[in-house]
């Protein structure tokens, strides 16, 4: 039934595509075969995903952290969207509509009108009409596609919105940071987060401000950004910093909101993640069931993700690492085995062997710790590994279980992993 409610759980930086017909026969076997009937609620399913389905996209470059899942056409089934970072001729985004069974129709492309190719995107209802809109960003601009509910999905995109002189943006997210006129846009640039305030109609160009949390962000623009209420005082922001601070540490940075949408009045705090490799993605969720939002950060070459538990006093405990793969690029959060405990999934661009990309799933124990990693192949097109650069989660076939979608930057493909846990 197209009216069937669907479960959408996703946070990512983050966080797909264009279309030829059908999907390529990209292989990849998955492990952890389950069986039997579904157990009672809160009894974990045996985790498993069907072999990845591969769909051709436009040119998604090495900096594209840009895949999202949501019901864009309003038919009750989640769709997939991506930003095509290296599509230099089009500077576009693409949308794959869902056929209703977790398989995707050929992509539709939407030109952004931006001066350069967009590398990040986020879905959200920015004009309050109940339909999912799309916002995308590039190095120093943002563009908004408002959903008009027509068969074409979007009207003409907004004129490119300047990020106010802040450059180097590689991430975008959303959140009502000032509590006034709906969802605002938060991106990064020039060692700052950059907030584009919504005027209530889905228009953002009138007010753009940069914040560095009192100088806490040091180095190049963060690769990952997430917005959530971490301390009970409004929508805060946390970033995954790609460059080291003055002491050589690669940090996650927490920028508290003062309650008005200003992130400079309360000093930000850096939390060391690594002393050797840059951070890339970030996601948020309550991993230990205490009602407070925690964060997880993916790292370039430490072969690990770092979990930082919220201490309940407006800060975070020291990070704890869990294994992933080489070039852990993007991270997302969902309850994949339906045991009521949040799990973590990671897109590893070069995987366990530093060649063949894969996806790591860490099942949560419910106390803020995680089981050993479970690895799922990202497949390949011909002899070329798909090398997933970014990941998003959501229920794509309306069976009540979160699925995954990845963006493969080497093959310019979208991979869909349907959750077959039982």
C-alpha positions in Angstrom: 0.0 0.0 0.0 1.4 3.3 -1.0 -0.2 4.9 2.0 1.7 2.7 4.4 3.6 4.6 6.9 7.3 4.1 6.7 10.0 4.3 9.3 12.7 6.7 8.4 15.8 6.8 10.7 18.7 8.7 9.4 21.4 11.1 10.3 24.3 11.6 8.2 26.3 14.1 7.0 25.2 14.3 5.8 24.5 12.5 3.9 22.2 10.2 -4.6 21.6 10.2 -8.2 20.9 10.1 -12.0 19.8 7.4 -14.2 20.4 5.0 -16.9 17.8 2.3 -17.0 17.8 -0.5 -14.3 20.8 -1.2 -12.2 24.1 -2.7 -13.0 24.9 -6.3 -12.0 27.3 -5.4 -9.3 28.1 -8.4 -7.1 29.1 -8.7 -3.5 28.0 -11.4 -1.1 27.0 -10.6 2.5 27.5 -12.5 5.6 25.5 -13.3 8.8 22.7 -15.3 7.3 19.6 -15.3 9.5 16.5 -17.5 9.5 13.2 -18.3 11.1 10.3 -16.1 12.1 10.6 -12.6 13.5 11.3 -12.7 17.2 9.2 -10.8 19.8 9.8 -7.1 20.1 13.1 -6.1 21.5 14.6 -9.5 20.8 17.3 -8.8 18.2 17.0 -10.0 14.7 19.9 -11.8 13.2 21.6 -9.0 11.1 21.8 -9.5 7.4 21.5 -7.5 4.1 20.7 -8.7 0.6 23.5 -8.3 -1.9 24.0 -4.7 -2.9 21.9 -3.4 -5.8 23.9 -0.9 -8.0 22.4 2.0 -9.8 24.4 4.4 -12.1 24.7 8.0 -11.0 26.5 11.0 -12.3 30.1 11.9 -11.4 30.3 11.8 -7.6 33.8 13.0 -6.7 36.1 12.2 -3.8 34.8 15.0 -1.6 31.1 14.2 -2.2 29.5 13.3 1.2 26.2 13.6 -0.4 23.5 11.0 -0.2 20.1 11.3 1.5 16.9 9.1 1.9 13.4 10.5 2.2 9.9 10.4 0.6 10.4 13.1 -2.0 7.4 12.5 -4.2 5.0 11.8 -1.2 3.9 8.4 -2.3 4.7 6.7 1.0 8.0 5.2 -0.1 11.4 6.5 0.6 13.5 7.8 -2.3 17.2 8.5 -2.7 19.0 11.8 -3.6 22.6 12.6 -4.3 24.8 15.6 -5.2 27.1 15.0 -8.2 30.3 16.7 -7.1 32.4 16.1 -10.2 29.6 16.6 -12.8 31.3 19.8 -14.0 29.1 20.3 -16.9 25.8 20.2 -15.0 26.4 21.2 -11.4 23.4 19.1 -10.6 21.7 16.8 -8.1 19.9 13.6 -8.9 16.9 11.8 -7.5 16.1 8.1 -7.7 12.4 7.5 -7.0 11.4 4.3 -5.3 9.3 1.8 -7.3 7.7 0.7 -4.0 9.6 -2.4 -3.4 13.0 -1.0 -2.5 14.2 -0.9 -6.1 14.8 2.5 -7.8 13.7 4.0 -11.0 16.2 5.7 -13.3 17.5 8.9 -12.0 16.2 12.4 -12.7 18.7 15.3 -12.8 18.1 18.8 -11.4 20.4 21.6 -12.4 21.5 23.7 -9.5 22.5 26.9 -11.3 25.5 27.1 -8.9 28.8 28.3 -10.3 30.6 25.0 -9.4 29.5 21.5 -8.8 27.7 20.8 -5.5 29.2 18.3 -3.1 26.7 18.1 -0.2 23.0 18.0 0.2 20.2 17.6 2.8 16.5 16.9 2.7 14.0 18.8 4.8 10.6 20.6 4.7 12.0 24.2 4.5 8.8 26.0 3.5 6.4 24.2 5.8 4.1 22.7 3.1 4.6 19.1 4.2 6.7 18.1 1.3 10.4 17.3 1.4 12.6 20.0 -0.2 16.3 19.7 -1.0 19.2 22.0 -0.2 22.7 21.5 -1.7 26.0 23.3 -1.3 29.4 23.7 -2.9 32.6 25.4 -1.9 31.0 28.8 -1.2 27.3 28.6 -2.2 24.0 26.9 -1.4 21.0 26.2 -3.6 17.5 25.3 -2.4 15.0 23.2 -4.5 11.5 23.7 -3.1 9.2 20.7 -3.7 6.0 22.0 -5.5 4.3 18.6 -5.3 4.1 18.3 -9.1 5.2 15.4 -11.2 8.5 17.3 -11.8 9.1 17.3 -8.0 10.8 20.7 -7.8 10.2 24.1 -9.3 13.1 26.2 -10.4 16.0 26.2 -7.9 16.7 29.3 -5.8 19.4 31.7 -7.0 22.7 30.5 -5.6 23.0 31.8 -2.0 26.4 33.1 -1.0 27.9 31.6 2.1 29.0 35.1 3.1 32.6 34.9 2.1 33.2 31.6 4.0 34.7 29.0 1.6 35.7 25.4 1.6 32.3 24.0 2.5 32.1 20.2 2.4 29.1 19.5 4.5 25.5 20.7 5.1 22.8 19.8 7.5 19.6 21.3 8.9 18.0 22.4 12.2 15.9 25.1 13.7 18.7 26.8 15.4 16.9 30.1 16.3 13.5 28.5 17.1 11.6 30.9 15.0 10.8 30.3 11.3 11.4 26.7 10.6 14.5 24.7 9.6 17.7 26.6 9.0 20.7 25.4 7.0 24.1 24.8 8.6 27.2 24.3 6.5 30.9 24.7 7.0 33.6 27.0 5.6 36.8 28.9 6.5 37.1 27.2 9.9 33.5 28.1 10.8 30.1 26.7 10.8 27.9 28.9 8.6 24.2 29.3 9.4 21.7 30.4 6.7 18.5 31.5 8.6 15.2 30.6 7.2 12.7 33.4 6.7 9.8 31.0 7.0 9.2 30.5 3.3 12.2 28.4 2.5 14.2 31.5 1.5 17.7 31.8 3.1 19.7 34.5 1.5 18.7 37.4 3.8 20.7 36.3 6.8 24.0 34.3 6.8 26.4 34.2 9.7 29.6 32.3 10.5 30.5 31.0 14.0 33.7 29.5 15.3 32.6 28.8 18.9 35.0 31.4 20.2 37.9 30.2 18.1 37.6 26.4 18.7 37.7 25.4 15.1 41.3 25.4 13.9 42.4 24.2 10.5 40.5 23.4 7.3 36.8 23.4 7.0 35.2 20.4 8.8 34.1 17.4 6.6 31.1 16.5 8.7 28.5 18.5 10.6 25.4 17.4 12.6 22.8 19.4 14.4 20.9 18.1 17.5 19.9 19.3 21.0 22.9 17.9 23.0 22.4 19.9 26.2 18.7 20.8 26.4 19.3 24.4 25.4 18.3 24.3 21.7 19.8 22.9 18.5 23.5 22.7 18.9 26.1 21.7 16.3 29.0 19.2 16.3 31.6 18.9 13.6 34.2 16.3 12.4 37.3 18.4 11.8 39.5 17.4 8.9 42.6 19.4 9.8 44.6 19.3 13.1 44.5 21.9 15.8 47.7 23.7 16.8 48.7 20.7 18.9 48.4 18.2 16.0 45.1 16.7 17.2 42.2 15.9 14.9 39.1 16.8 16.8 35.4 16.7 17.0 34.2 20.1 17.9 31.0 20.9 19.9 29.4 24.3 19.5 26.6 25.0 22.0 23.7 27.2 20.9 23.0 30.1 23.3 19.3 29.6 22.6 19.0 32.4 20.0 20.9 30.7 17.2 24.2 32.2 18.1 27.2 29.8 18.5 29.8 32.3 19.7 28.4 33.3 23.0 29.2 29.9 24.7 32.7 28.7 24.0 33.0 25.6 21.8 35.0 22.6 22.9 37.4 20.3 21.0 37.4 16.6 21.7 40.5 14.7 20.4 39.7 11.8 18.0 43.1 11.1 16.5 46.7 12.3 16.4 47.5 10.8 13.0 44.5 11.0 10.6 41.7 13.5 9.7 38.1 13.0 10.6 35.4 12.8 7.9 31.8 12.0 8.9 29.7 12.5 12.0 26.3 11.4 13.2 24.3 11.6 16.4 22.1 9.3 18.5 21.4 8.1 22.0 23.6 5.1 22.3 23.2 4.3 26.0 19.5 5.1 26.5 20.0 7.9 29.0 18.0 10.4 26.9 21.0 12.4 25.9 22.3 12.6 22.4 25.8 11.1 21.8 28.0 11.4 18.7 30.1 9.1 16.5 32.9 10.3 14.2 34.5 8.4 11.3 38.2 8.7 10.6 40.2 8.6 7.4 42.9 5.9 8.0 42.7 4.9 11.7 40.4 2.1 10.6 38.0 3.1 13.4 35.0 5.2 14.3 35.0 7.1 17.6 32.0 7.2 19.9 31.7 10.1 22.3 29.0 9.7 25.0 27.2 12.8 26.3 28.1 13.4 29.9 24.8 15.2 30.6 26.6 18.4 31.6 26.9 20.0 28.2 30.0 18.1 27.2 31.2 14.6 26.1 33.4 11.9 27.6 36.6 10.8 26.0 36.2 9.0 22.7 36.2 5.2 22.4 37.3 3.6 19.1 35.6 0.7 17.4 37.0 -1.0 14.3 35.8 -0.1 10.8 37.8 0.0 7.5 40.3 2.1 5.6 39.0 5.6 4.7 35.9 5.5 6.9 34.2 8.4 5.1 30.6 8.7 6.3 28.7 7.3 9.2 25.0 6.9 10.0 22.8 5.6 12.9 19.8 3.3 12.9 18.3 0.3 14.8 19.0 -2.4 12.2 18.2 -5.4 14.3 15.1 -3.9 15.9 16.2 -4.6 19.5 15.5 -1.0 20.6 19.2 -0.1 20.7 20.9 2.2 18.2 23.5 0.8 15.8 26.2 2.4 13.7 27.0 1.9 10.0 30.1 3.2 8.2 30.9 3.6 4.5 34.5 2.6 4.1 35.8 3.8 0.8 38.7 1.3 0.7 37.4 -1.2 3.2 39.2 -3.8 5.3 42.0 -4.5 2.7 42.6 -0.9 1.6 41.3 -1.8 -1.9 37.8 -3.2 -1.9 35.3 -0.8 -0.4 32.8 -2.1 2.1 30.2 -1.2 4.8 30.7 -1.8 8.5 27.8 -2.3 10.9 28.4 -2.0 14.7 25.4 -3.4 16.6 24.7 -1.4 19.8 24.6 -3.1 23.2 22.4 -0.4 24.6 24.9 0.8 27.2 27.0 2.9 24.8 29.3 0.1 23.7 29.1 -2.0 20.5 29.6 -5.5 19.3 32.4 -6.6 16.9 32.0 -5.2 13.4 30.0 -7.0 10.7 31.2 -6.3 7.2 29.1 -6.1 4.0 30.6 -5.9 0.5 30.0 -2.7 -1.5 30.4 -4.8 -4.7 32.0 -3.7 -7.9 31.2 -2.6 -11.5 33.3 -4.8 -13.8 36.7 -4.9 -12.2 36.3 -1.6 -10.4 35.3 -1.6 -6.7 32.4 0.6 -5.8 34.3 2.3 -3.0 31.4 3.9 -1.0 32.1 7.5 0.0 28.9 8.3 1.8 26.0 6.5 3.4 22.4 7.1 4.4 19.8 4.9 6.2 16.0 4.6 5.9 13.3 2.0 5.2 13.2 1.6 1.4 10.8 -1.3 1.1 8.4 -0.6 3.9 9.0 -3.7 5.9 9.8 -1.8 9.1 13.6 -2.4 9.0 16.1 0.3 8.1 18.0 -0.2 4.9 21.2 1.5 3.7 22.2 3.4 0.6 25.7 4.4 -0.4 27.3 6.6 -3.0 30.3 5.0 -4.7 32.8 7.7 -5.8 35.0 5.4 -7.9 32.2 4.0 -10.0 29.7 6.9 -9.8 27.0 4.5 -8.5 24.4 4.3 -5.8 24.3 1.0 -3.8 21.1 -0.1 -2.1 21.4 -2.7 0.8 18.0 -4.1 1.8 17.8 -5.3 5.3 16.9 -9.0 5.4 17.4 -9.5 9.1 15.1 -12.1 10.7 
